């Protein structure tokens, strides 16, 4: 089977190839990227890993990459890390959060990315109509929804935050997330979701976990949100909700930092790709050292805003997206039923949203694709925040695909983390829209 990775020069692509080694599912990996330097460096990293795995081919163009693929990973970054730097800095200049996928920064990233993602979806539909597109591209929720307007259920968005939350919470509650009979209930949008039940042996472990400050202090989300607030909330939020619940503290931490996350990655990755291109024989070793630093510094602003602490060693191996994607491909290709938290069209899963709204919920996956499982209705707070952010996503899609500045302003001004329509208008103008 053929797997195509669009954005094949992405830093995390070697993780995907590593996950495929020894599995036998994929025979050929085709990498496509508009940056030839990044593409050859990533190929050198994979070659230097000496881990076996499927053959790697560099595509001549988008159509060559997509034609006849069984699976297509969309992992593009329109504008590169320099674009992320602007997405984060422009809102900060107006005193509102700048973050790659959340708030005004996420809207700006979406406006730039959505037209390209839709064009990719159109080429896949023309050249590989039976392929399953697995979308890694952020902001994953709105990008997946825009691509679904072309591909329907042949596109699925993935994120490693929900599965990471489930596994961390299970360990803290004394449960084995891989054991038979383990279960959970999760609902939300991408980077906006809540774990509301954690079951083992037919018993819900979440209430006990939420009432145990010592156990909550043993994993990331427990430290981020704190026992008092989690007890009041009655659920475990996705880590990205820290930007919403602790917006004052997080904004202060971001503004106090010497550089934004985008600036750190732009500097770090620029140095890595330049060094690895000079010394391709050391590409894998350089990549591994850079990856480790990247993982150690992930979420630094939120951790600084919640007291400052180091990430757990369990969370530093770099796996996540790759494992979810491999489990999804296995289930589809081999008709092996799996349950995964994915970004898919809601269907009847959440009646307060229309059927085409892309949501992040547990899905049953088999040869026919991913199917949302029934979930308990969100409470008023969860539903309200989901509706507000979904309105932002849809305004951004409208703006990106039609060129409407009015829709773009609506997307920015209505976001819960943007506190002034005037500031939204200035951000939009500074971004050249």
C-alpha positions as CSV (number, residue, x, y, z in Angstrom):
1,X,0.0,0.0,0.0
2,X,1.1,3.5,-0.7
3,X,1.2,6.3,1.9
4,X,1.8,9.9,0.7
5,X,2.9,12.5,3.2
6,X,2.2,16.1,2.1
7,X,4.5,18.3,4.0
8,X,7.1,15.5,3.7
9,X,9.8,17.9,4.9
10,X,8.1,18.3,8.3
11,X,10.2,17.8,11.4
12,X,8.0,15.0,12.7
13,X,7.9,12.9,9.5
14,X,10.6,10.5,10.8
15,X,8.4,9.6,13.7
16,X,5.8,8.4,11.2
17,X,8.3,6.3,9.3
18,X,9.6,4.8,12.6
19,X,6.1,3.8,13.6
20,X,5.7,2.0,10.2
21,X,8.9,-0.1,10.6
22,X,8.1,-3.7,11.1
23,X,4.4,-3.4,10.7
24,X,4.2,-4.4,7.1
25,X,1.1,-2.3,6.3
26,X,2.8,0.2,4.0
27,X,5.1,-0.7,1.1
28,X,6.0,2.7,-0.1
29,X,6.1,6.2,1.5
30,X,6.1,9.1,-0.9
31,X,7.2,12.4,0.5
32,X,6.2,15.7,-1.1
33,X,7.2,19.2,0.1
34,X,7.7,22.5,-1.6
35,X,11.0,23.0,0.3
36,X,13.7,20.8,-1.3
37,X,16.2,21.4,1.5
38,X,13.8,20.2,4.2
39,X,12.8,17.2,2.0
40,X,16.3,16.0,1.5
41,X,17.2,16.5,5.2
42,X,14.2,14.4,6.3
43,X,15.1,11.7,3.8
44,X,18.6,11.7,5.3
45,X,17.2,11.5,8.9
46,X,15.1,8.5,7.9
47,X,18.0,6.8,6.1
48,X,20.2,7.4,9.2
49,X,17.8,5.8,11.6
50,X,18.6,2.4,10.2
51,X,15.3,1.1,11.5
52,X,14.1,-0.6,8.3
53,X,10.5,0.2,7.3
54,X,8.9,0.9,3.9
55,X,10.8,2.3,1.0
56,X,10.9,6.1,0.7
57,X,10.5,8.1,-2.6
58,X,10.6,11.8,-3.1
59,X,7.8,13.0,-5.4
60,X,8.2,15.2,-8.4
61,X,5.1,17.2,-7.6
62,X,1.7,17.2,-5.9
63,X,0.0,15.1,-8.5
64,X,2.8,12.6,-8.6
65,X,2.7,12.3,-4.9
66,X,-1.1,11.8,-4.6
67,X,-1.9,9.7,-7.7
68,X,-2.9,6.2,-6.7
69,X,-2.3,6.6,-3.0
70,X,-4.1,4.5,-0.5
71,X,-3.5,6.9,2.4
72,X,-2.6,10.6,2.3
73,X,-1.3,12.4,5.3
74,X,-1.8,16.2,5.1
75,X,0.9,17.7,7.3
76,X,1.5,21.0,5.5
77,X,2.6,24.3,7.1
78,X,1.6,27.1,4.8
79,X,4.1,30.0,5.3
80,X,6.5,27.9,7.3
81,X,7.6,28.7,10.8
82,X,8.1,32.3,9.8
83,X,4.3,32.4,9.2
84,X,3.7,31.1,12.7
85,X,5.9,33.8,14.1
86,X,3.7,36.4,12.6
87,X,0.5,34.6,13.6
88,X,1.6,34.8,17.2
89,X,3.3,38.2,17.3
90,X,0.5,40.2,15.6
91,X,-2.2,39.4,18.3
92,X,0.3,39.9,21.1
93,X,0.9,43.4,19.9
94,X,-2.8,44.0,20.6
95,X,-2.7,42.4,24.0
96,X,-4.5,39.2,23.1
97,X,-3.2,35.7,23.0
98,X,-1.1,34.6,20.0
99,X,-0.9,30.8,19.7
100,X,-0.6,28.6,16.6
101,X,-4.1,27.0,16.9
102,X,-5.9,28.9,19.6
103,X,-7.3,32.4,19.5
104,X,-6.4,35.0,16.9
105,X,-3.2,33.2,16.0
106,X,-5.2,30.1,15.1
107,X,-7.6,32.1,13.0
108,X,-4.8,33.8,11.1
109,X,-3.1,30.4,10.5
110,X,-6.4,29.0,9.2
111,X,-7.1,31.9,6.8
112,X,-3.7,31.2,5.2
113,X,-4.0,27.4,5.2
114,X,-7.5,26.6,4.2
115,X,-7.4,27.5,0.5
116,X,-4.3,25.3,0.1
117,X,-5.9,22.4,2.0
118,X,-9.0,22.6,-0.2
119,X,-6.9,22.5,-3.3
120,X,-5.2,19.4,-2.0
121,X,-8.6,17.8,-1.3
122,X,-9.6,18.5,-4.9
123,X,-6.5,16.8,-6.3
124,X,-7.0,13.8,-4.0
125,X,-10.6,13.5,-5.2
126,X,-9.4,13.5,-8.8
127,X,-6.3,11.3,-8.6
128,X,-6.9,9.0,-5.6
129,X,-10.7,8.9,-5.0
130,X,-10.5,5.9,-2.8
131,X,-7.7,7.2,-0.6
132,X,-8.3,8.1,3.1
133,X,-6.9,11.5,3.9
134,X,-5.5,11.8,7.5
135,X,-5.3,15.4,8.4
136,X,-2.5,16.5,10.7
137,X,-2.6,20.1,9.5
138,X,-3.5,22.7,12.1
139,X,-5.9,24.2,13.0
140,X,-7.0,20.6,12.6
141,X,-10.8,21.0,13.2
142,X,-11.4,23.8,10.7
143,X,-9.0,22.3,8.1
144,X,-10.7,18.9,8.4
145,X,-14.1,20.5,8.0
146,X,-13.1,22.5,4.9
147,X,-11.6,19.4,3.3
148,X,-14.7,17.3,4.2
149,X,-16.7,19.6,2.0
150,X,-14.8,18.1,-0.9
151,X,-14.0,14.6,0.4
152,X,-16.9,13.8,2.7
153,X,-16.0,11.1,5.2
154,X,-12.8,10.3,3.2
155,X,-10.9,12.8,5.4
156,X,-10.3,12.3,9.2
157,X,-8.5,14.7,11.4
158,X,-6.2,13.4,14.2
159,X,-4.6,14.9,17.3
160,X,-2.5,13.3,20.0
161,X,-3.7,15.5,22.9
162,X,-6.9,13.5,23.6
163,X,-5.2,10.1,23.7
164,X,-2.4,11.6,25.8
165,X,-4.9,13.0,28.3
166,X,-6.7,9.6,28.5
167,X,-3.6,7.6,29.1
168,X,-2.2,10.1,31.6
169,X,-5.4,10.2,33.6
170,X,-5.7,6.4,33.5
171,X,-2.2,5.9,35.0
172,X,-3.0,8.5,37.7
173,X,-6.2,6.7,38.6
174,X,-4.4,3.3,38.8
175,X,-5.9,1.9,35.6
176,X,-4.3,0.3,32.6
177,X,-5.5,2.0,29.4
178,X,-4.7,-1.0,27.3
179,X,-6.6,-3.5,29.5
180,X,-9.8,-5.1,28.4
181,X,-12.8,-3.3,29.8
182,X,-11.1,0.1,30.0
183,X,-13.2,2.9,28.6
184,X,-13.7,6.7,28.5
185,X,-16.1,9.4,27.5
186,X,-14.6,12.5,25.6
187,X,-16.3,15.3,23.7
188,X,-15.3,18.5,22.1
189,X,-13.7,20.2,19.1
190,X,-10.0,20.0,18.2
191,X,-8.0,21.6,21.1
192,X,-11.3,22.2,22.9
193,X,-12.4,19.0,24.6
194,X,-13.2,17.3,28.0
195,X,-12.6,13.9,29.4
196,X,-15.8,13.2,31.4
197,X,-15.7,9.5,32.3
198,X,-12.9,7.0,32.9
199,X,-14.1,3.4,33.4
200,X,-12.3,0.2,34.4
201,X,-14.1,-2.9,35.6
202,X,-17.4,-1.2,35.1
203,X,-16.6,1.6,37.6
204,X,-16.1,5.2,36.8
205,X,-12.7,6.3,38.2
206,X,-12.9,9.9,37.3
207,X,-14.8,11.2,40.4
208,X,-12.2,9.6,42.7
209,X,-9.3,11.1,40.6
210,X,-10.8,14.6,40.7
211,X,-11.1,14.3,44.5
212,X,-7.5,13.3,44.9
213,X,-5.1,16.3,44.9
214,X,-2.0,14.0,45.2
215,X,-3.0,12.0,42.1
216,X,-3.9,15.1,40.1
217,X,-0.5,16.5,40.9
218,X,1.1,13.5,39.2
219,X,0.3,14.3,35.6
220,X,0.2,17.3,33.2
221,X,-3.4,18.3,33.1
222,X,-3.8,17.9,36.9
223,X,-0.9,20.3,37.4
224,X,-2.1,22.7,34.7
225,X,-5.6,23.2,36.0
226,X,-5.2,22.5,39.7
227,X,-7.4,20.4,42.0
228,X,-9.8,23.1,43.1
229,X,-10.8,24.1,39.6
230,X,-11.0,20.5,38.4
231,X,-13.3,19.6,41.3
232,X,-15.5,22.6,40.4
233,X,-15.5,21.7,36.7
234,X,-16.2,18.0,37.2
235,X,-14.2,16.9,34.1
236,X,-10.6,16.9,32.9
237,X,-10.0,19.4,30.1
238,X,-7.7,19.1,27.1
239,X,-4.5,20.9,27.8
240,X,-5.3,23.6,25.2
241,X,-8.3,24.7,27.4
242,X,-5.7,26.2,29.7
243,X,-5.6,29.2,27.3
244,X,-9.3,29.7,27.9
245,X,-9.6,29.0,31.6
246,X,-6.4,30.8,32.6
247,X,-6.2,33.4,29.9
248,X,-4.8,36.1,32.1
249,X,-2.0,34.0,33.5
250,X,-1.1,32.4,30.2
251,X,-1.1,35.7,28.3
252,X,1.2,37.2,31.0
253,X,3.5,34.2,30.7
254,X,3.6,34.4,26.9
255,X,4.3,38.2,27.0
256,X,7.0,37.7,29.6
257,X,8.9,35.0,27.6
258,X,12.0,36.0,25.7
259,X,10.5,34.4,22.5
260,X,7.2,32.9,21.4
261,X,6.9,29.2,20.7
262,X,6.9,30.0,17.0
263,X,10.1,32.0,17.3
264,X,11.8,29.2,19.3
265,X,10.8,26.6,16.6
266,X,11.8,28.9,13.8
267,X,15.3,29.4,15.4
268,X,15.7,25.7,16.4
269,X,14.5,24.1,13.2
270,X,16.4,26.6,11.1
271,X,19.6,25.6,12.8
272,X,18.8,21.9,12.6
273,X,18.0,21.8,8.9
274,X,21.1,23.9,8.0
275,X,23.4,21.7,10.1
276,X,21.8,18.4,8.9
277,X,22.1,19.6,5.2
278,X,25.8,20.3,5.8
279,X,26.4,16.9,7.4
280,X,23.8,14.5,6.1
281,X,25.6,11.6,7.8
282,X,24.8,13.1,11.2
283,X,21.2,14.0,10.2
284,X,19.6,11.4,12.4
285,X,21.7,12.2,15.5
286,X,21.1,15.9,15.1
287,X,17.3,15.3,14.6
288,X,17.1,13.2,17.8
289,X,18.8,15.9,19.9
290,X,16.6,18.6,18.4
291,X,13.4,16.5,18.9
292,X,14.3,15.9,22.6
293,X,14.7,19.6,23.2
294,X,11.4,20.3,21.3
295,X,9.5,17.9,23.5
296,X,11.0,19.1,26.7
297,X,9.9,22.7,26.0
298,X,6.4,21.9,24.7
299,X,3.7,23.8,26.6
300,X,6.3,25.9,28.4
301,X,4.1,29.0,28.6
302,X,1.2,27.1,30.2
303,X,3.5,25.4,32.6
304,X,5.1,28.7,33.6
305,X,1.6,30.1,34.2
306,X,0.7,27.2,36.5
307,X,3.8,27.4,38.7
308,X,6.6,26.0,36.5
309,X,7.4,22.3,36.3
310,X,9.1,19.8,34.0
311,X,7.3,17.4,31.7
312,X,6.9,13.8,32.7
313,X,9.4,11.4,31.0
314,X,6.4,9.4,29.7
315,X,5.6,12.4,27.4
316,X,9.1,12.9,25.9
317,X,9.3,10.0,23.5
318,X,7.8,12.0,20.7
319,X,5.1,9.4,19.8
320,X,1.5,10.4,19.5
321,X,0.3,11.5,16.1
322,X,2.2,8.7,14.5
323,X,0.6,6.0,16.7
324,X,-2.9,7.3,16.3
325,X,-2.4,7.5,12.5
326,X,-1.0,3.9,12.3
327,X,-3.9,2.6,14.4
328,X,-6.3,4.3,12.1
329,X,-4.7,2.9,9.0
330,X,-4.5,-0.6,10.4
331,X,-8.2,-0.5,11.3
332,X,-9.2,0.7,7.8
333,X,-6.8,-1.5,5.8
334,X,-7.3,-4.7,7.8
335,X,-10.8,-4.2,8.9
336,X,-9.7,-4.5,12.5
337,X,-12.1,-2.6,14.7
338,X,-10.5,0.1,16.9
339,X,-11.9,2.9,19.0
340,X,-10.0,6.2,18.6
341,X,-10.7,9.9,19.4
342,X,-10.8,11.5,16.0
343,X,-12.0,14.7,14.2
344,X,-14.9,13.7,12.0
345,X,-18.3,15.0,10.9
346,X,-20.7,14.8,13.8
347,X,-23.6,13.1,12.1
348,X,-26.1,12.4,14.9
349,X,-23.5,12.3,17.7
350,X,-24.1,15.8,18.9
351,X,-27.6,17.0,18.0
352,X,-27.0,20.6,19.0
353,X,-24.6,20.9,16.0
354,X,-25.5,20.1,12.4
355,X,-24.4,16.8,10.9
356,X,-21.5,18.3,8.9
357,X,-19.9,20.0,11.8
358,X,-16.5,18.4,12.5
359,X,-16.1,17.4,16.1
360,X,-13.5,15.5,18.2
361,X,-15.2,12.4,19.7
362,X,-14.5,8.7,20.2
363,X,-15.1,6.8,16.9
364,X,-15.4,3.2,15.9
365,X,-13.0,2.6,13.0
366,X,-13.1,-0.3,10.5
367,X,-12.9,-0.9,6.8
368,X,-15.8,1.4,6.2
369,X,-14.0,4.3,7.9
370,X,-14.5,6.2,11.1
371,X,-18.0,6.4,12.7
372,X,-18.7,8.7,15.7
373,X,-19.9,6.7,18.8
374,X,-22.7,8.0,20.9
375,X,-21.5,10.3,23.7
376,X,-23.3,11.9,26.6
377,X,-24.6,15.3,25.9
378,X,-22.2,18.1,26.8
379,X,-23.2,20.3,29.7
380,X,-24.3,23.9,29.1
381,X,-20.7,25.3,29.6
382,X,-19.2,22.7,27.2
383,X,-21.9,23.1,24.6
384,X,-21.7,26.9,24.8
385,X,-17.9,27.0,24.3
386,X,-18.1,24.5,21.4
387,X,-20.8,26.6,19.7
388,X,-18.8,29.8,20.0
389,X,-15.6,28.3,18.6
390,X,-17.5,26.4,15.9
391,X,-18.9,29.7,14.7
392,X,-15.4,31.1,14.6
393,X,-14.2,28.1,12.6
394,X,-17.0,28.4,10.0
395,X,-16.5,32.2,9.6
396,X,-12.8,31.5,9.0
397,X,-13.7,28.9,6.4
398,X,-16.1,31.3,4.7
399,X,-13.4,34.0,4.7
400,X,-10.6,31.9,3.4
401,X,-12.7,30.4,0.5
402,X,-14.6,33.5,-0.5
403,X,-12.0,36.2,0.3
404,X,-14.6,38.0,2.5
405,X,-13.0,40.4,4.9
406,X,-16.3,40.7,6.7
407,X,-16.2,37.0,7.5
408,X,-12.6,37.2,8.5
409,X,-13.4,40.0,10.9
410,X,-16.3,38.0,12.3
411,X,-14.0,35.0,12.9
412,X,-11.5,37.1,14.8
413,X,-13.9,39.3,16.7
414,X,-16.1,36.5,17.9
415,X,-13.4,34.3,19.3
416,X,-13.7,34.0,23.1
417,X,-10.0,35.0,23.5
418,X,-10.3,38.2,21.5
419,X,-11.8,40.9,23.8
420,X,-12.3,43.7,21.3
421,X,-13.7,44.0,17.7
422,X,-11.4,47.0,17.3
423,X,-8.4,44.9,18.2
424,X,-9.6,42.2,15.8
425,X,-9.8,44.7,13.0
426,X,-6.3,46.0,13.7
427,X,-4.9,42.4,13.8
428,X,-6.6,41.7,10.5
429,X,-5.1,44.8,8.9
430,X,-1.6,44.1,10.2
431,X,-1.9,40.6,8.6
432,X,-2.7,42.3,5.3
433,X,-6.3,41.3,5.1
